[in-house]
Amino acid sequence: AGGGIPVAAECTVLLPLSAEEAKLREIMETLQKQCEPLGIQISGGHTQGSAAGLEPVVTVTVIGLCDGKNLSAKNIHPGQDVILTKWIGISGIRQIIAKNRPEILRFYREDVIEKAQGNAQDMSVGEEAFLAAQAGVTGMHDVSEGGIFAALWDMAEAGKVGLGIDFKKIPVRQEIIEICEIFDVNPYELESCGALLMTADNGHDIIKILSDAGIKASVIGRTTADHNKILRNDDEVRYLDTPNRDEVYRFI
């Protein structure tokens, strides 16, 4: 999302003292499977036992190359289109499904679960970030912890702009909404890795480029000169608050 092409990753793994070596192998195999499709080499890292943790904690630092452009959200200015790719909530719903599949199956068939959690490609923003950077976007911000509401807040704060967002234009799969309703989860505050926020002077040009590459994208609003972060849902108007804790932590 900063405009660089990722090349190598360094991984730090903190394990509970009770963890077996097989757990470390499982973690590294998972990381390798995620890095390979992106052309990222795991170049090193560090593993350590910790008496402070009950679950493994993995920190990944990725090193990339760029041509000198800085596409951080600090470059955003008022009067630009706000673009969002793919759908919100996919990475979060995957974790909820992993913890609660039997209960979800009491309400919905397996095909609903599969549609909600998507596939591995839905979890990466690499392709759209590369295309958008070449097409002239001014800033990008990944939608991860805290969901789309947190990402919009963070992007506006970094760019020192306001927002006017059309709530109904934020793309979310109906299957995700239905599973969230079982557990009274707000999908707009749910981890959304795989979705990418960006700003551009003409968002519809960016959408055309992404659409030609088979990537779904939508203009969901505009940046404004004030500092109000407004969500409009037909005649209802609300203001974005400071981000809440990600909904996924209720299940971890």
matplotlib code that plots the C-alpha trace (Angstrom):
import matplotlib.pyplot as plt

x = [0.0, 3.0, 3.8, 6.7, 7.1, 7.7, 10.8, 11.8, 10.2, 11.7, 9.7, 9.8, 8.0, 7.3, 6.0, 4.6, 7.1, 4.8, 4.7, 6.1, 8.5, 5.7, 3.8, 6.8, 6.9, 3.2, 3.6, 6.5, 4.8, 1.7, 4.0, 5.7, 2.4, 1.3, 4.7, 5.2, 2.3, 3.5, 7.1, 8.3, 11.3, 11.5, 15.1, 15.5, 14.0, 14.1, 12.3, 12.0, 10.0, 8.1, 6.5, 4.2, 2.1, -0.6, -0.7, 2.0, 2.7, 4.2, 5.6, 6.5, 8.6, 8.5, 11.2, 10.3, 11.6, 10.0, 10.8, 10.9, 7.1, 5.6, 1.9, 1.1, -2.2, -0.3, -0.5, -4.3, -5.9, -9.5, -11.8, -10.6, -12.6, -12.3, -12.0, -12.4, -11.4, -13.1, -15.1, -14.8, -14.7, -13.2, -10.1, -12.2, -15.0, -12.4, -11.3, -14.8, -15.6, -12.5, -13.6, -17.4, -18.0, -20.2, -22.5, -22.7, -23.7, -26.7, -28.0, -26.4, -25.1, -21.5, -21.8, -22.7, -19.5, -17.4, -18.8, -18.3, -14.6, -13.7, -10.3, -6.6, -6.6, -9.3, -6.8, -4.0, -3.9, -0.7, -2.1, -4.5, -1.9, 0.6, -1.9, -3.2, 0.3, 1.0, -2.3, -1.6, -3.4, -2.2, -2.5, -3.3, -4.2, -4.9, -8.1, -6.9, -7.4, -10.5, -12.2, -13.3, -14.4, -10.9, -9.2, -11.3, -10.5, -6.8, -6.6, -8.4, -6.2, -3.0, -4.1, -5.6, -8.8, -12.5, -14.6, -18.1, -18.8, -21.9, -22.5, -24.5, -21.6, -19.2, -19.1, -19.8, -20.9, -24.4, -23.0, -20.6, -23.5, -25.6, -22.8, -22.1, -25.8, -25.5, -22.9, -24.1, -20.8, -20.5, -18.9, -17.7, -15.5, -14.2, -10.6, -10.7, -7.3, -7.6, -9.5, -7.6, -8.6, -7.1, -7.7, -7.5, -8.6, -10.7, -11.6, -13.6, -10.5, -8.8, -11.9, -11.8, -8.1, -8.8, -12.0, -10.1, -7.8, -10.7, -10.6, -13.8, -13.6, -16.1, -16.0, -17.5, -17.1, -15.0, -12.4, -13.3, -11.6, -13.0, -12.1, -15.6, -15.7, -19.3, -21.2, -24.4, -27.1, -29.9, -31.2, -29.3, -26.0, -23.5, -20.0, -17.1, -15.8, -12.3, -11.8, -13.1, -11.4, -11.6, -14.7, -12.5, -10.9, -14.2, -13.4, -9.7]
y = [0.0, 2.3, 1.8, -0.7, -4.2, -6.7, -8.9, -10.4, -11.1, -11.5, -13.3, -13.2, -16.0, -15.9, -19.3, -20.3, -22.4, -25.4, -25.3, -28.3, -28.0, -29.2, -25.9, -23.9, -26.0, -25.5, -21.7, -21.5, -23.7, -21.3, -18.3, -19.9, -20.7, -17.1, -15.7, -17.9, -16.6, -13.0, -13.8, -13.0, -14.9, -15.6, -14.3, -14.8, -14.1, -15.1, -17.7, -17.5, -19.1, -16.7, -17.3, -14.3, -15.7, -18.4, -18.3, -17.9, -14.4, -13.8, -10.5, -10.1, -7.3, -7.1, -5.4, -4.0, -1.9, 1.3, 3.9, 6.8, 7.4, 7.7, 6.7, 7.0, 8.5, 11.7, 12.7, 12.8, 16.2, 17.5, 16.9, 13.5, 10.3, 7.6, 4.1, 0.7, -2.6, -6.0, -6.6, -5.8, -8.4, -11.4, -11.9, -11.4, -13.7, -16.4, -16.3, -16.3, -19.3, -21.2, -20.8, -21.4, -23.5, -26.1, -23.4, -21.5, -24.8, -24.9, -21.8, -22.0, -24.5, -25.0, -23.1, -19.9, -20.3, -20.8, -17.7, -15.6, -16.5, -16.3, -17.5, -16.7, -14.1, -12.2, -11.7, -9.9, -6.3, -6.7, -6.6, -3.7, -1.7, -2.1, -1.2, 1.8, 3.1, 3.0, 4.7, 7.8, 7.4, 9.8, 7.6, 4.1, 2.5, -1.2, -2.1, -4.4, -4.4, -2.4, -2.9, -0.2, 2.3, 2.3, 2.4, 5.4, 7.2, 6.5, 7.6, 10.9, 11.6, 10.9, 13.1, 15.8, 15.8, 15.1, 12.5, 12.2, 8.5, 6.8, 3.9, 1.9, 1.9, 0.1, -3.5, -6.4, -9.9, -10.8, -14.1, -12.2, -10.0, -13.1, -14.9, -11.7, -11.5, -14.8, -13.4, -9.8, -8.7, -5.4, -6.3, -2.6, -3.0, -6.4, -7.1, -6.7, -7.7, -7.9, -4.6, -1.5, 2.1, 4.7, 8.2, 9.8, 12.9, 10.7, 7.5, 6.2, 6.0, 3.9, 1.7, 1.1, 0.0, -2.4, -3.7, -4.6, -6.7, -8.4, -6.6, -5.2, -1.6, 1.1, 4.9, 5.1, 8.9, 12.0, 13.7, 17.1, 20.3, 20.1, 17.5, 15.9, 12.2, 11.7, 8.5, 9.0, 6.3, 7.9, 10.7, 9.4, 11.2, 9.9, 10.8, 8.3, 7.9, 7.0, 3.3, 0.6, -2.7, -5.1, -7.4, -10.5, -10.2, -11.4, -14.8, -15.1]
z = [0.0, 0.2, -3.5, -3.1, -4.6, -1.8, -2.1, 1.2, 4.6, 8.1, 10.7, 14.5, 16.2, 20.0, 21.3, 24.6, 26.6, 26.4, 22.5, 20.6, 17.7, 15.4, 16.1, 14.8, 11.6, 11.1, 11.5, 9.1, 6.5, 6.7, 6.2, 3.3, 1.6, 1.9, 0.7, -2.4, -4.5, -3.9, -4.9, -1.4, 0.0, 3.8, 4.3, 8.1, 11.5, 15.1, 17.2, 21.0, 23.8, 26.0, 29.5, 28.9, 26.1, 25.9, 22.1, 19.4, 18.3, 14.8, 13.6, 9.9, 8.4, 4.7, 2.6, -0.7, -3.6, -5.0, -7.6, -5.1, -5.0, -1.6, -1.7, 2.0, 3.1, 4.0, 0.3, 0.2, -0.4, -0.4, -3.4, -4.3, -4.9, -2.2, -3.8, -2.1, -3.7, -3.3, -0.1, 3.6, 6.4, 4.6, 6.8, 10.0, 8.9, 8.2, 11.8, 13.1, 10.9, 12.1, 15.7, 15.2, 12.1, 13.8, 15.2, 11.9, 10.2, 12.4, 10.5, 7.0, 4.5, 3.7, 0.5, 2.4, 4.5, 1.4, -0.3, 2.9, 3.3, -0.4, -1.6, -1.0, -3.8, -1.9, 0.9, -1.1, -2.2, -4.2, -7.8, -7.3, -5.4, -8.2, -10.9, -8.9, -8.3, -12.0, -12.7, -10.5, -7.2, -4.6, -1.5, -0.4, 2.9, 3.6, 5.4, 8.2, 12.0, 13.1, 9.7, 7.2, 9.9, 11.4, 8.0, 6.9, 10.2, 10.0, 6.3, 7.0, 10.0, 8.1, 5.2, 7.5, 5.5, 6.1, 4.5, 3.0, 2.6, 1.2, 3.6, 1.0, -1.4, 1.0, -0.5, 1.8, 0.9, 2.0, 3.4, 5.7, 7.0, 7.7, 9.6, 11.5, 12.6, 14.3, 16.7, 16.8, 15.0, 13.2, 9.8, 9.4, 12.5, 11.4, 10.1, 6.3, 4.9, 1.1, 0.8, -0.2, 0.2, -2.2, -3.3, -6.8, -8.7, -11.0, -9.3, -12.2, -14.3, -11.6, -11.4, -15.2, -15.0, -12.1, -13.7, -16.9, -14.7, -13.1, -9.8, -8.3, -7.0, -6.0, -5.4, -1.9, -1.3, -1.4, 0.7, 2.1, 3.2, 6.8, 9.3, 9.6, 8.9, 7.7, 6.8, 4.9, 4.7, 2.7, 4.9, 8.0, 8.8, 11.4, 12.2, 12.4, 15.9, 16.9, 16.0, 18.3, 19.1, 16.2, 16.5, 15.8, 19.3, 20.8, 19.3, 20.1]

ax = plt.figure().add_subplot(projection="3d")
ax.plot(x, y, z, "-o")
ax.set_aspect("equal")
plt.show()
